[in-house]
Amino acid sequence: MKTSKIIFISLLGTITFLILAALIDIRINGRRGNEIQADFNVNKQRVASFKVLCVNNSRNITLVQSDSSFIEITFRKDSIAPKLNYTIKEDTLSVMDFEKLIHRNVSVRIYATDSLKKVSLKNSNINLAKFKAAKLLLELDKSSVWFEYYSKFQTSFHTLGIVAKNDSRFNTSNFSVDSLAINLQHSEANLQITARKISGTLSDHSKIFVRQPQEISLKKDETSRINVN
């Protein structure tokens, strides 16, 4: 057999092997991140720095701490760019009505600086990511909050306040907080946190699941439950 034929057959075999290996990898591990990312467009919109974030009737939103304030909307390339309804008045950014079925393949990330002091939610679900703050207050009304976990970033607060009512949910991965003040009314909190001090009240069939802090002062009515691990 000629040398050129041998080289051609070897090259063809190598290409076939690489294609099969790629197909197997995709079958096992799914599509690669850069391939998935290639299916989406990202729109960024700068906004003025804000101290208060109000979110009403919205889903699929992530709040991220950053050095600057902007909104990032990710959507499929084969779809129309979605419109996010928001307003800025004085020091408050308000987002509303982002919960329709057409938004299933859309994600919104709101980037806020450390000037953010308060997050108010009504009939909404959001995630919080990469936060280190001196003080933050979270108000939930028929809403839910989840703190995302990052292995290379330790979320921490000096003072964290949580006020939740009307069947709200507050869930966290592990992070540290010096002082946590919590008030639950017909709501639930599952806190995988390391805290020095926890205080607050529970009423109207509320529940809290929390790790043992150094100091704890929680009051509840007969319908509520406190679980300390």
C-alpha positions in Angstrom: 0.0 0.0 0.0 1.3 3.4 -0.9 2.5 5.8 1.8 0.0 8.4 0.7 -2.9 5.9 1.1 -1.7 4.9 4.5 -1.6 8.6 5.6 -5.0 9.3 4.1 -6.6 6.3 5.8 -4.9 7.2 9.1 -6.2 10.8 8.8 -9.7 9.6 8.0 -9.7 7.2 11.0 -8.5 10.0 13.3 -11.3 12.4 12.1 -13.9 9.7 12.5 -12.6 9.0 16.0 -12.8 12.6 17.0 -16.3 13.0 15.7 -17.5 9.9 17.6 -15.7 11.1 20.7 -17.5 14.5 20.4 -20.9 12.8 19.9 -20.4 10.6 22.9 -19.3 13.5 25.0 -22.4 15.5 24.0 -24.6 12.5 24.7 -23.1 12.1 28.1 -22.5 15.6 29.3 -24.9 17.6 27.1 -24.0 20.5 24.9 -20.9 22.5 25.8 -21.4 25.9 27.5 -20.1 27.9 24.6 -22.4 26.1 22.2 -25.4 26.8 24.4 -24.3 30.4 24.9 -24.1 30.8 21.1 -27.9 30.3 20.9 -28.6 33.4 23.0 -28.2 37.2 22.7 -27.4 39.5 25.6 -28.6 43.1 25.9 -27.1 45.3 28.5 -28.7 48.5 29.7 -27.0 51.0 32.0 -29.1 52.4 34.9 -28.4 55.0 37.6 -27.2 53.7 41.0 -30.1 52.9 43.2 -30.6 52.2 46.9 -34.0 50.4 46.7 -35.1 47.7 44.3 -38.8 47.0 44.0 -39.9 43.9 42.0 -43.6 43.2 41.3 -45.2 40.3 39.5 -41.9 39.0 38.1 -40.0 35.8 37.8 -36.6 34.5 36.6 -34.6 37.5 37.9 -31.2 37.4 39.5 -29.8 40.2 41.6 -26.0 40.5 41.5 -23.7 42.8 43.4 -21.3 44.7 41.1 -19.1 47.8 40.8 -21.7 49.4 38.5 -25.4 49.4 38.0 -26.9 47.8 34.9 -29.5 45.3 33.6 -28.6 42.3 31.5 -31.3 40.5 29.5 -30.4 37.1 27.9 -32.8 35.7 25.3 -32.8 33.2 22.4 -31.5 34.4 19.1 -34.5 33.0 17.3 -36.9 35.1 19.4 -37.9 38.8 19.6 -35.9 40.8 22.2 -38.2 41.0 25.3 -39.0 44.3 26.9 -38.4 44.7 30.6 -40.7 47.2 32.2 -38.8 49.2 34.7 -38.6 52.8 36.0 -36.1 54.7 38.1 -37.4 57.4 40.4 -35.1 59.1 42.8 -33.1 56.3 44.5 -35.5 53.4 43.6 -35.5 51.0 40.7 -38.8 49.4 40.1 -39.3 46.3 37.9 -42.8 44.9 37.1 -44.8 42.3 35.2 -42.1 40.0 34.0 -43.8 36.7 34.4 -45.5 35.7 31.1 -45.0 32.3 29.4 -43.1 34.0 26.6 -40.4 34.8 29.1 -39.6 31.1 29.8 -36.3 31.3 27.7 -35.4 34.7 29.0 -33.3 35.6 32.1 -32.8 39.0 33.7 -29.8 39.9 35.8 -29.9 43.2 37.7 -26.5 44.4 38.8 -26.4 46.7 41.9 -23.6 48.4 43.7 -23.0 48.3 47.5 -25.3 51.4 47.8 -28.3 49.0 47.6 -30.0 48.9 51.0 -33.4 47.4 50.5 -35.1 44.8 48.2 -38.9 44.8 48.2 -40.8 41.9 46.4 -44.5 41.4 45.7 -45.7 38.2 44.0 -42.2 37.7 42.6 -39.3 35.2 42.7 -35.6 36.2 42.5 -32.1 34.9 43.2 -29.4 36.8 44.9 -25.7 36.3 43.9 -22.3 37.3 45.2 -23.2 39.7 48.0 -21.0 41.3 50.6 -22.8 44.1 52.3 -22.8 46.0 55.6 -26.6 46.1 55.8 -29.5 44.9 53.7 -33.3 44.6 54.2 -35.4 42.1 52.3 -39.2 42.5 52.3 -41.2 39.6 50.8 -45.0 39.6 50.1 -46.2 36.4 48.5 -42.6 36.0 47.1 -39.5 33.9 47.3 -35.8 34.5 47.5 -32.9 32.1 47.0 -29.2 32.9 47.7 -27.1 31.2 45.1 -23.9 29.4 46.2 -20.5 30.2 44.6 -17.5 28.1 45.8 -15.0 30.9 45.1 -17.1 33.7 46.6 -18.2 33.9 50.3 -21.5 35.8 50.7 -21.6 37.8 53.9 -23.5 40.5 55.7 -23.0 42.5 58.9 -26.7 43.1 59.4 -29.4 41.3 57.4 -33.1 42.0 57.9 -35.9 39.7 56.5 -39.6 40.5 56.6 -41.8 37.9 54.9 -45.6 37.5 54.8 -48.4 35.9 52.8 -46.8 32.5 52.1 -43.4 33.7 51.2 -40.2 31.6 51.1 -36.7 32.5 51.9 -33.9 29.9 51.2 -30.2 30.2 51.4 -27.0 28.2 50.8 -24.2 28.7 53.3 -23.1 32.3 54.0 -22.1 34.3 57.1 -24.0 37.1 58.9 -23.1 38.9 62.0 -26.7 39.9 63.0 -29.9 38.5 61.4 -33.3 40.0 62.3 -36.3 38.0 60.9 -40.0 38.5 61.0 -42.2 35.8 59.5 -46.0 35.9 59.0 -47.4 32.8 57.4 -44.1 32.2 55.7 -41.0 30.0 55.8 -37.3 30.4 56.0 -34.6 27.7 55.5 -31.3 29.3 56.5 -28.1 27.3 56.0 -26.1 30.2 57.4 -23.4 30.8 60.0 -24.7 33.6 62.3 -23.5 35.3 65.4 -26.9 36.6 66.4 -30.5 35.7 65.3 -33.6 37.5 66.6 -37.2 37.9 65.5 -40.8 36.7 65.6 -42.9 34.0 63.9 -46.6 34.0 63.5 -49.6 32.5 61.6 -48.2 29.1 60.8 -44.6 30.2 60.0 -41.5 28.0 60.1 -37.8 28.6 60.4 -35.0 26.1 59.9 -31.6 27.5 61.0 -28.2 26.4 62.3 -27.3 27.1 65.9 -26.0 30.7 66.2 -23.9 32.0 69.0 -26.9 34.0 70.3 -30.6 33.4 69.5 -33.8 35.3 70.5 -36.9 34.1 68.5 -40.5 34.4 69.6 -43.4 32.4 68.0 -47.1 31.9 68.4 -48.7 28.4 69.0 -49.1 27.8 65.2 -45.5 28.4 64.3 -42.4 26.2 64.5 -38.7 26.8 65.2 -36.1 24.2 64.2 -32.5 24.8 65.3 -29.8 22.3 64.2 
